[in-house]
C-alpha cells in the first residue's frame, strides 16, 4: 500500500512542476494592487504537438483507498491540472514504466496546480474530499498518439487516509 506525501515543488521536481502564486517571476502591477506570478515555458512539448487543448474534468471523490489499475502518459506534451475550487487532490506517478512497486503518490492542495512532464506515466487526477472540477491544458498533435494507456500488472493500492491527508 502506498502512502501519499505532500505535493511540493521539491518532492515533485523529477516528474514535473508545481505551480502556485508566488513561484516563478513575481512582480507587482496596477500601482501595487496586484501581485503577478509568471511561469514562462511551463508547458513543454515537442514539434509534433501543435494544438493547445483546454479540457475540463469533473472528478468524483474516492473513499479510504484507491486501487489504481491503469496508467497513462502524454509522449508529446506536458499536462497541466488546475483545480477550479479550493480542494485537495491526489497525484500518482511512476518514475519508470508503471508497475506495482514503483508508484509515488502526492497530495495537492488549495492554490496548487500540477504539471506532468512529457512522457511521465501517471494515474488520472483524483479528487479527495468532494466532487472537484479541474481545468487541464496540453498540446495535441495533428496525427494522434497524444495519450498512451497501460493496464497495470496488478492493482496499486493507495491509502487515502494516510499522514499527508
C-alpha positions as CSV (number, residue, x, y, z in Angstrom):
1,X,0.0,0.0,0.0
2,X,1.4,3.4,-0.9
3,X,1.0,6.3,1.5
4,X,0.9,9.7,-0.2
5,X,3.2,12.6,0.7
6,X,2.6,16.3,0.4
7,X,2.9,17.8,-3.1
8,X,5.7,20.4,-3.1
9,X,7.9,21.8,-5.9
10,X,10.8,19.9,-4.5
11,X,9.2,16.5,-4.0
12,X,7.6,16.6,-7.4
13,X,10.5,18.0,-9.4
14,X,11.6,14.7,-11.1
15,X,8.1,14.3,-12.6
16,X,7.0,17.9,-13.4
17,X,6.3,21.2,-11.8
18,X,4.0,22.5,-9.0
19,X,2.7,26.0,-9.7
20,X,1.2,28.4,-7.1
21,X,1.1,32.1,-6.6
22,X,4.5,33.4,-5.5
23,X,6.5,31.0,-7.6
24,X,8.3,32.0,-10.8
25,X,8.9,35.6,-11.8
26,X,6.9,37.7,-9.3
27,X,6.2,41.4,-9.7
28,X,3.5,43.9,-8.7
29,X,1.4,45.7,-11.2
30,X,-1.5,48.1,-11.2
31,X,0.1,50.5,-8.8
32,X,0.9,47.7,-6.4
33,X,-2.7,46.3,-6.2
34,X,-1.9,43.1,-7.9
35,X,0.9,40.6,-7.4
36,X,1.6,38.7,-10.7
37,X,3.4,35.4,-10.7
38,X,4.6,34.4,-14.2
39,X,5.8,30.9,-15.2
40,X,7.2,31.1,-18.8
41,X,7.8,27.8,-20.7
42,X,5.7,25.9,-18.2
43,X,4.0,23.5,-20.7
44,X,6.8,21.7,-22.5
45,X,6.0,20.0,-25.8
46,X,7.8,18.7,-28.9
47,X,7.3,19.7,-32.5
48,X,4.6,17.1,-33.1
49,X,2.3,18.7,-30.6
50,X,0.9,21.9,-32.2
51,X,-2.7,22.3,-31.0
52,X,-3.2,23.7,-27.5
53,X,-6.2,22.0,-25.9
54,X,-8.2,23.1,-22.8
55,X,-10.2,20.3,-21.2
56,X,-12.3,20.2,-18.1
57,X,-12.6,17.2,-15.8
58,X,-15.3,16.8,-13.2
59,X,-14.0,14.2,-10.7
60,X,-15.9,12.3,-8.1
61,X,-14.0,11.6,-4.8
62,X,-12.7,8.2,-3.8
63,X,-13.2,6.5,-0.4
64,X,-10.4,5.5,2.0
65,X,-8.4,3.6,-0.6
66,X,-7.7,3.9,-4.4
67,X,-6.9,0.8,-6.3
68,X,-5.1,2.1,-9.4
69,X,-5.5,-0.3,-12.4
70,X,-4.4,1.9,-15.3
71,X,-1.7,4.5,-16.0
72,X,-1.4,7.0,-18.9
73,X,1.2,9.3,-20.4
74,X,1.4,12.0,-23.0
75,X,4.6,11.5,-25.0
76,X,4.5,14.8,-26.9
77,X,3.4,17.3,-24.2
78,X,3.3,18.2,-20.6
79,X,-0.1,18.2,-19.0
80,X,-1.3,20.8,-16.5
81,X,-4.1,20.3,-14.0
82,X,-5.6,23.3,-12.1
83,X,-8.4,22.7,-9.6
84,X,-11.2,25.2,-10.1
85,X,-12.2,25.2,-6.4
86,X,-10.2,25.0,-3.2
87,X,-9.8,21.3,-2.9
88,X,-7.3,18.6,-2.1
89,X,-6.4,16.1,-4.8
90,X,-4.2,13.1,-5.4
91,X,-1.4,12.8,-8.0
92,X,0.1,9.4,-8.7
93,X,3.2,8.9,-10.9
94,X,5.7,6.2,-11.9
95,X,9.4,7.2,-12.3
96,X,9.7,4.4,-14.9
97,X,7.2,2.2,-16.7
98,X,4.2,1.6,-14.4
99,X,4.3,-1.4,-12.1
100,X,3.0,-2.2,-8.6
101,X,6.3,-1.4,-6.8
102,X,7.3,1.9,-8.3
103,X,4.3,4.3,-7.8
104,X,4.6,7.5,-5.8
105,X,1.6,9.5,-4.6
106,X,1.3,13.2,-3.7
107,X,-1.4,15.2,-2.1
108,X,-2.0,18.6,-3.7
109,X,-4.0,21.3,-2.0
110,X,-5.7,24.7,-2.5
111,X,-3.7,27.2,-4.5
112,X,-1.6,24.5,-6.3
113,X,-1.5,23.4,-9.9
114,X,0.4,20.4,-11.1
115,X,2.2,19.7,-14.4
116,X,3.3,16.3,-15.6
117,X,6.4,16.4,-17.7
118,X,6.0,14.9,-21.2
119,X,6.2,11.1,-21.1
120,X,5.7,10.8,-17.3
121,X,3.4,7.8,-16.5
122,X,0.6,8.9,-14.2
123,X,-2.8,7.9,-12.9
124,X,-5.8,10.1,-13.7
125,X,-6.3,13.1,-11.3
126,X,-8.2,12.1,-8.2
127,X,-10.5,14.3,-6.1
128,X,-10.2,13.5,-2.4
129,X,-13.0,15.1,-0.4
130,X,-15.7,16.2,-2.7
131,X,-16.6,16.4,-6.4
132,X,-14.0,18.7,-7.9
133,X,-13.6,20.3,-11.3
134,X,-10.2,20.7,-12.9
135,X,-9.0,22.6,-16.0
136,X,-6.4,20.8,-18.0
137,X,-4.0,22.1,-20.7
138,X,-1.9,20.0,-23.0
139,X,-0.6,20.2,-26.6
140,X,-2.1,17.7,-29.1
141,X,-0.6,16.5,-32.4
142,X,-2.4,16.5,-35.7
143,X,-1.7,12.8,-36.1
144,X,-2.9,11.5,-32.7
145,X,-0.9,9.4,-30.3
146,X,-1.3,12.1,-27.7
147,X,-2.2,9.7,-24.9
148,X,-0.9,6.2,-24.2
149,X,-2.7,3.9,-21.7
150,X,-1.3,0.8,-20.0
151,X,-3.1,-1.7,-17.7
152,X,-1.1,-2.3,-14.6
153,X,0.1,-5.8,-13.9
154,X,-1.7,-5.7,-10.6
155,X,-3.7,-3.0,-8.8
156,X,-1.7,-0.4,-6.9
157,X,-3.3,0.3,-3.5
158,X,-3.1,3.9,-2.3
159,X,-4.0,4.8,1.3
160,X,-6.3,7.9,1.1
161,X,-6.4,8.3,4.9
162,X,-2.6,8.4,5.5
163,X,-0.5,11.0,7.3
164,X,-0.4,13.5,4.4
165,X,-4.2,13.5,4.2
